[in-house]
Amino acid sequence: MSETGRIVERGDVRPDTDIRSVATMVAAPTFRLVAEQELSDSDLVDSVVERVARAVGVQR
């Protein structure tokens, strides 16, 4: 089983989660930070992580 399958099986994310979309949601702002050399923008990083976690139904 793939790591993605294990994540869903464990209940870490909802079964209907599109992992490619999640990767894009994380990669796009990360790329922007790297391109703009603003790697210390922790507020943006925190916001992205929180939004992605809510979008995919991460259980805490």
C-alpha positions in Angstrom: 0.0 0.0 0.0 1.2 3.5 -0.8 1.9 6.1 1.9 -1.1 8.0 0.7 -3.3 4.9 1.2 -1.9 4.4 4.7 -2.6 8.1 5.6 -6.3 7.6 4.5 -6.5 4.2 6.2 -5.3 5.6 9.5 -7.9 8.3 9.3 -5.4 11.1 9.1 -7.3 12.6 6.1 -10.8 12.1 4.7 -11.0 9.3 2.1 -12.1 11.7 -0.6 -8.9 13.8 -0.3 -7.2 14.6 -3.6 -3.6 14.3 -2.6 -2.3 16.1 -5.7 -4.5 19.1 -4.9 -3.1 19.1 -1.3 0.4 19.0 -2.7 -0.4 22.0 -4.9 -1.9 23.9 -2.0 1.3 23.4 0.0 3.8 23.8 -2.9 2.4 27.0 -4.4 2.9 29.3 -1.4 6.2 27.6 -0.5 7.5 28.3 -4.0 6.4 31.9 -3.7 8.4 32.3 -0.4 11.5 30.7 -2.0 11.2 32.8 -5.2 10.7 36.0 -3.2 13.4 35.0 -0.7 11.0 35.5 2.2 11.7 32.2 4.0 11.1 33.7 7.4 7.4 34.4 6.8 6.2 32.0 9.5 2.7 33.6 9.6 2.1 32.5 6.0 3.5 29.0 6.7 1.3 28.6 9.7 -1.7 29.8 7.8 -1.1 27.4 4.9 -0.6 24.5 7.2 -3.8 25.3 9.1 -5.9 25.8 6.0 -4.6 22.6 4.3 -5.2 20.6 7.5 -8.8 21.8 7.7 -9.4 21.2 4.0 -8.3 17.6 4.2 -10.0 16.9 7.5 -6.8 16.2 9.5 -7.8 14.8 12.9 -5.8 16.2 15.8 
